[in-house]
Amino acid sequence: MLSRNQAVNLVKKYLKEQDNICLALAVEAILRKVAILFNKDQELWGITGLLHNLDYEYCGSNFQNRGIISNQILDGLIPEKSVNAIKANNYKYTNYSPISSLDKCLIAAIPSAELILYITKNSSSKKLSDVNLPLVITKVNDSSFAPKFNRSRINLCEDIGIDLKSFIKLCLNALNKISDELAL
């Protein structure tokens, strides 16, 4: 399996937009926290989160290839369960249904991280430390706020045994720990 440094180098090779790099780091942090909670392989889960979006800029709006291109790039570099989770994130086009807790956690973590980062960047202070649990829960439940975020994907956290409020709290804690790296 790739080391974290090797994975970061791949992220920087394939992702040039800072927002996409921040999202990769955020999802990594969330998956590491969940791995600790469930006594899973923290490195495997973290690397999966870090690399989940590797083909995003390459594929653009061509969603049919998302996850498939990442699979080709990562072939032999990460365990199959990581590749499967990345493919499961785009199950509509990859025909790989989310089965494992890693698959489902990745799917829930991505829009959760996106939403928290969006709330932070649109706040007056632009500081992650000023974003609190009640605010995020309110925004998750307000479908008119940032309607592009797929809230049903966030709710997949319940399939892995974490209620929405606890999952969002975990996400906030994970992101606050890396706020300097995210420059938020």
C-alpha positions as CSV (number, residue, x, y, z in Angstrom):
1,M,0.0,0.0,0.0
2,L,1.1,3.6,-0.7
3,S,2.4,5.6,2.2
4,R,0.6,8.8,3.2
5,N,3.4,10.8,1.6
6,Q,3.1,8.9,-1.7
7,A,-0.7,9.4,-1.6
8,V,-0.3,13.1,-1.0
9,N,2.1,13.3,-3.9
10,L,-0.5,11.6,-6.1
11,V,-3.2,14.0,-5.0
12,K,-0.9,16.9,-5.8
13,K,-0.1,15.4,-9.2
14,Y,-3.7,14.9,-10.3
15,L,-5.5,17.7,-8.4
16,K,-4.4,21.3,-9.0
17,E,-7.4,23.2,-7.5
18,Q,-6.8,24.0,-3.8
19,D,-10.5,23.3,-3.0
20,N,-10.2,19.8,-4.3
21,I,-7.0,19.2,-2.4
22,C,-8.7,20.5,0.8
23,L,-11.6,18.2,0.2
24,A,-9.2,15.2,-0.1
25,L,-7.5,16.1,3.2
26,A,-10.9,16.7,4.9
27,V,-12.3,13.3,3.8
28,E,-9.0,11.6,4.9
29,A,-9.3,13.2,8.3
30,I,-13.0,12.1,8.7
31,L,-12.3,8.5,7.6
32,R,-9.3,8.3,10.0
33,K,-11.6,9.3,12.9
34,V,-14.3,6.8,12.0
35,A,-11.6,4.1,11.6
36,I,-10.5,4.8,15.2
37,L,-14.1,4.7,16.4
38,F,-14.7,1.3,14.9
39,N,-11.2,-0.1,15.5
40,K,-10.5,-0.3,11.7
41,D,-7.2,0.2,9.8
42,Q,-6.7,3.9,10.2
43,E,-4.0,4.1,7.5
44,L,-6.1,2.2,5.0
45,W,-9.2,4.3,5.7
46,G,-7.3,7.5,5.6
47,I,-5.5,6.8,2.3
48,T,-8.9,5.8,0.8
49,G,-10.3,9.2,1.8
50,L,-7.3,11.0,0.6
51,L,-7.4,9.4,-2.9
52,H,-11.2,9.2,-3.3
53,N,-11.3,12.1,-5.8
54,L,-8.1,11.6,-7.7
55,D,-9.7,11.7,-11.2
56,Y,-12.1,14.5,-10.4
57,E,-10.4,17.2,-12.4
58,Y,-9.5,14.9,-15.2
59,C,-13.1,13.6,-15.7
60,G,-14.8,17.0,-15.1
61,S,-18.5,16.6,-15.8
62,N,-18.0,13.2,-17.5
63,F,-19.3,11.3,-14.4
64,Q,-19.4,8.0,-16.3
65,N,-15.6,7.7,-15.8
66,R,-15.3,8.9,-12.3
67,G,-13.9,6.2,-10.1
68,I,-13.0,4.1,-13.1
69,I,-10.1,6.4,-14.0
70,S,-9.0,6.4,-10.4
71,N,-9.1,2.6,-10.4
72,Q,-6.7,2.6,-13.4
73,I,-4.4,5.1,-11.7
74,L,-4.4,3.2,-8.4
75,D,-4.3,-0.3,-9.8
76,G,-1.8,-2.3,-7.6
77,L,-1.0,0.7,-5.4
78,I,-3.8,0.3,-2.8
79,P,-5.8,-2.6,-1.5
80,E,-8.9,-3.8,-3.4
81,K,-11.2,-2.7,-0.6
82,S,-10.0,0.9,-1.0
83,V,-10.4,0.8,-4.8
84,N,-13.9,-0.7,-4.2
85,A,-14.8,2.2,-1.9
86,I,-13.7,4.7,-4.5
87,K,-15.7,3.0,-7.2
88,A,-18.7,2.7,-4.8
89,N,-18.7,6.5,-4.4
90,N,-19.9,6.6,-8.1
91,Y,-21.9,3.4,-8.0
92,K,-24.4,4.8,-10.5
93,Y,-21.7,4.5,-13.2
94,T,-19.2,2.0,-11.9
95,N,-21.8,-0.7,-11.1
96,Y,-20.0,-1.3,-7.8
97,S,-22.6,-1.0,-5.0
98,P,-21.6,0.2,-1.6
99,I,-21.4,-2.8,0.6
100,S,-18.7,-2.4,3.3
101,S,-18.6,0.1,6.1
102,L,-15.6,1.8,4.3
103,D,-17.7,2.2,1.1
104,K,-20.6,3.7,3.0
105,C,-18.5,5.9,5.2
106,L,-16.7,7.4,2.2
107,I,-20.0,8.1,0.6
108,A,-21.2,9.9,3.7
109,A,-18.0,11.7,4.5
110,I,-17.6,13.5,1.1
111,P,-20.8,15.6,1.2
112,S,-20.4,16.1,4.9
113,A,-16.9,17.6,4.4
114,E,-18.1,19.6,1.4
115,L,-21.0,21.1,3.4
116,I,-18.8,21.9,6.4
117,L,-16.2,23.5,4.2
118,Y,-18.9,25.4,2.3
119,I,-20.4,26.7,5.5
120,T,-17.0,27.8,6.7
121,K,-16.0,29.6,3.5
122,N,-19.3,31.4,3.5
123,S,-19.2,32.5,7.1
124,S,-18.2,36.0,8.2
125,S,-15.1,34.8,10.0
126,K,-14.1,32.1,7.4
127,K,-12.8,30.0,10.4
128,L,-13.7,26.4,10.9
129,S,-13.5,26.9,14.7
130,D,-16.6,29.2,14.4
131,V,-18.7,26.5,12.7
132,N,-20.6,24.6,15.4
133,L,-22.7,21.4,15.4
134,P,-26.2,23.1,15.7
135,L,-25.4,25.3,12.7
136,V,-24.3,22.3,10.5
137,I,-27.3,20.2,11.6
138,T,-29.6,23.1,10.7
139,K,-27.9,23.4,7.3
140,V,-28.1,19.7,6.7
141,N,-31.8,19.8,7.4
142,D,-32.4,22.9,5.2
143,S,-32.6,21.6,1.7
144,S,-32.8,25.2,0.3
145,F,-29.3,25.9,1.7
146,A,-26.7,24.7,-0.8
147,P,-29.2,22.5,-2.6
148,K,-26.5,20.7,-4.7
149,F,-25.3,18.8,-1.6
150,N,-26.8,15.3,-1.6
151,R,-28.1,15.0,1.9
152,S,-29.2,11.4,1.4
153,R,-25.5,10.5,1.0
154,I,-24.7,12.1,4.3
155,N,-27.4,10.0,6.0
156,L,-25.6,6.9,4.9
157,C,-23.7,7.3,8.1
158,E,-26.6,5.6,9.8
159,D,-25.9,2.5,7.8
160,I,-22.6,2.2,9.5
161,G,-24.1,2.7,13.0
162,I,-23.5,6.4,13.6
163,D,-26.5,8.7,13.9
164,L,-26.4,12.0,11.9
165,K,-25.7,14.3,14.8
166,S,-22.8,12.1,16.1
167,F,-21.4,11.8,12.6
168,I,-21.5,15.5,12.0
169,K,-19.8,16.1,15.4
170,L,-17.1,13.6,14.4
171,C,-16.6,15.4,11.1
172,L,-16.3,18.8,12.7
173,N,-13.8,17.4,15.2
174,A,-11.8,15.8,12.5
175,L,-11.7,18.9,10.4
176,N,-10.9,21.2,13.3
177,K,-7.8,19.1,14.0
178,I,-6.5,19.8,10.5
179,S,-7.8,23.4,10.2
180,D,-4.3,24.8,9.7
181,E,-3.6,22.4,6.9
182,L,-6.9,23.5,5.3
183,A,-6.1,27.1,5.9
184,L,-9.5,27.6,7.7
